Amino acid sequence: MTNNPSPKSLCVFCGASNAVDKKFLDVGAEFGKLLADRKITLVYGGGDCGVMGAIANSTMKAQGHVTGVFPVSLRNIENEHQSLTEIIIVNTMHERKQCMFERSDAFIVFPGGFGTMDEMFEILTWKQLLLHDKPIVIFNYQNYWDPLIALMHSIIENKFAKTETATYFHVVTEMEQILDVLEGDTV
């Protein structure tokens, strides 16, 4: 068992929809408080809605540091959060992902939609291409990501990705396991 120091900043990829079941918002809020309690900076997409907003609001309420990265192209679709510690406005989605990558020690994938998967697959692809070695943790809350995880294993089994790709990410089912994985206490 390897003990690594706690990350100073975590990028959370997650959904921006308010129409989701309240349980997703609640677990997001719980995680935000955990980040603040552990003095870990939240880095995220900068929105004020959905799981994104729940995590950010909870982190801020618990006196945590939150960095949002928001592309101007989204302003017609959603709003950037107005009360963050730091908001970085970028022009494109690609700039958003690059900025979030640069400011984060690790990546957590919470339940979300197509944008969440886009962010996760890009950061996983960058790891596969040896552009970084930062941890990636998929939080499979209440089995939300089961179909995606099955697809990822199928991709590997059918040799569209190398076998070691399965070691580039961790899947956890309990929120408390996220930081355990990041600190080297693998589950």
C-alpha distance (Angstrom), angle and dihedral (degrees) to the residues before:
residue distance angle dihedral
M1 . . .
T2 3.81 . .
N3 3.76 119.7 .
N4 3.79 113.5 -149.5
P5 3.78 123.3 -175.9
S6 3.78 115.4 -97.4
P7 3.78 113.1 -91.3
K8 3.80 115.5 -104.2
S9 3.80 93.8 -145.6
L10 3.79 133.9 23.3
C11 3.77 126.9 -164.7
V12 3.78 111.5 -145.6
F13 3.80 118.9 -159.6
C14 3.80 109.3 -160.7
G15 3.77 146.2 139.5
A16 3.79 127.7 -70.0
S17 3.80 98.7 -159.2
N18 3.80 120.3 115.1
A19 3.81 90.2 -165.3
V20 3.82 93.3 76.7
D21 3.79 125.3 107.4
K22 3.82 111.1 -77.4
K23 3.82 90.8 -119.7
F24 3.83 89.4 73.3
L25 3.80 91.7 52.0
D26 3.81 90.8 46.6
V27 3.81 94.8 51.8
G28 3.80 88.7 47.1
A29 3.80 90.5 53.3
E30 3.79 90.7 47.6
F31 3.82 90.4 52.8
G32 3.79 91.8 48.7
K33 3.79 90.5 56.3
L34 3.81 90.1 48.2
L35 3.81 90.6 53.5
A36 3.79 91.9 50.2
D37 3.81 92.1 46.4
R38 3.83 89.6 52.0
K39 3.83 92.0 44.6
I40 3.80 91.9 -121.0
T41 3.81 116.8 149.8
L42 3.79 115.1 -123.3
V43 3.79 113.9 -136.5
Y44 3.80 114.1 -171.6
G45 3.79 145.1 140.8
G46 3.80 95.7 -71.8
G47 3.81 99.8 -120.5
D48 3.79 126.1 140.0
C49 3.81 98.6 -144.0
G50 3.79 141.7 72.0
V51 3.77 122.3 4.0
M52 3.81 87.3 -27.5
G53 3.77 91.7 61.9
A54 3.80 93.4 41.0
I55 3.81 92.9 55.3
A56 3.81 93.5 43.6
N57 3.82 95.0 46.0
S58 3.78 92.8 48.1
T59 3.80 92.7 47.7
M60 3.81 90.9 49.8
K61 3.82 92.9 45.3
A62 3.82 88.9 54.8
Q63 3.84 90.4 51.2
G64 3.81 94.3 -104.0
H65 3.79 127.8 147.7
V66 3.81 117.1 -105.3
T67 3.79 127.5 -172.2
G68 3.79 115.4 -169.1
V69 3.80 123.4 -167.6
F70 3.79 111.6 -159.8
P71 3.81 128.3 179.1
V72 3.81 116.5 -140.6
S73 3.81 88.8 -135.3
L74 3.83 89.2 71.3
R75 3.80 95.2 57.7
N76 3.81 91.4 95.6
I77 3.82 90.5 53.2
E78 3.81 106.1 36.9
N79 3.79 139.6 -4.1
E80 3.75 128.9 -107.0
H81 3.78 115.1 -120.6
Q82 3.81 111.1 -96.5
S83 3.82 99.5 -158.5
L84 3.81 107.0 51.8
T85 3.77 127.0 129.3
E86 3.79 87.1 -119.3
I87 3.81 132.8 3.7
I88 3.78 120.6 -168.5
I89 3.79 115.6 -163.4
V90 3.81 114.7 -153.7
N91 3.79 132.4 177.1
T92 3.80 103.5 -125.9
M93 3.78 142.7 26.8
H94 3.80 89.0 -114.6
E95 3.81 91.0 55.8
R96 3.80 88.4 49.0
K97 3.81 92.7 54.9
Q98 3.80 92.3 44.7
C99 3.81 92.0 50.4
M100 3.81 93.2 46.8
F101 3.82 89.0 49.1
E102 3.80 93.0 51.2
R103 3.82 93.4 49.5
S104 3.82 97.4 46.3
D105 3.78 135.8 82.0
A106 3.81 93.6 -164.7
F107 3.81 142.3 0.6
I108 3.79 129.6 -122.3
V109 3.79 121.0 -166.3
F110 3.81 111.3 -151.6
P111 3.81 122.9 -178.7
G112 3.77 110.9 -65.2
G113 3.76 145.2 128.4
F114 3.77 138.6 -96.5
G115 3.80 94.0 -47.9
T116 3.79 90.3 53.7
M117 3.80 90.5 51.0
D118 3.81 90.8 47.2
E119 3.79 90.7 54.1
M120 3.80 93.0 45.1
F121 3.80 94.9 47.8
E122 3.79 93.0 47.6
I123 3.81 93.0 51.3
L124 3.83 90.3 44.3
T125 3.81 90.7 49.4
W126 3.80 90.7 50.5
K127 3.80 88.4 52.7
Q128 3.80 90.9 48.2
L129 3.82 88.2 52.4
L130 3.84 89.2 51.3
L131 3.81 93.0 -115.5
H132 3.81 90.3 131.5
D133 3.78 142.6 -0.1
K134 3.79 100.0 -149.3
P135 3.82 117.7 138.9
I136 3.81 119.9 -99.5
V137 3.80 118.5 -160.0
I138 3.80 123.4 -172.8
F139 3.80 110.3 -154.3
N140 3.80 102.1 -149.3
Y141 3.79 93.7 -165.8
Q142 3.82 110.3 -169.7
N143 3.83 88.9 -14.2
Y144 3.81 92.2 -64.6
W145 3.81 93.5 145.4
D146 3.85 97.5 42.8
P147 3.84 94.3 111.9
L148 3.81 91.9 47.4
I149 3.81 92.9 47.3
A150 3.82 89.9 49.6
L151 3.81 89.4 51.5
M152 3.81 91.6 48.9
H153 3.81 90.8 52.0
S154 3.81 90.0 46.9
I155 3.81 89.9 53.4
I156 3.80 89.0 53.6
E157 3.82 94.6 42.8
N158 3.81 90.5 51.3
K159 3.81 89.4 50.0
F160 3.81 97.1 -116.6
A161 3.80 83.8 125.8
K162 3.79 130.1 28.3
T163 3.79 119.3 -97.1
E164 3.81 91.7 -113.8
T165 3.81 89.5 61.9
A166 3.81 86.4 82.9
T167 3.82 87.6 65.9
Y168 3.82 92.9 55.9
F169 3.79 93.1 78.1
H170 3.79 138.4 34.2
V171 3.78 126.1 -143.8
V172 3.79 119.5 -149.1
T173 3.78 131.1 177.0
E174 3.81 100.1 -164.1
M175 3.79 123.8 62.0
E176 3.82 92.1 -134.9
Q177 3.82 89.2 60.5
I178 3.81 92.4 63.7
L179 3.80 95.5 74.7
D180 3.82 91.4 37.2
V181 3.80 89.1 60.2
L182 3.80 92.4 45.8
E183 3.79 91.5 50.6
G184 3.80 91.8 50.7
D185 3.80 98.6 -102.7
T186 3.80 93.4 124.1
V187 3.77 117.7 -157.0
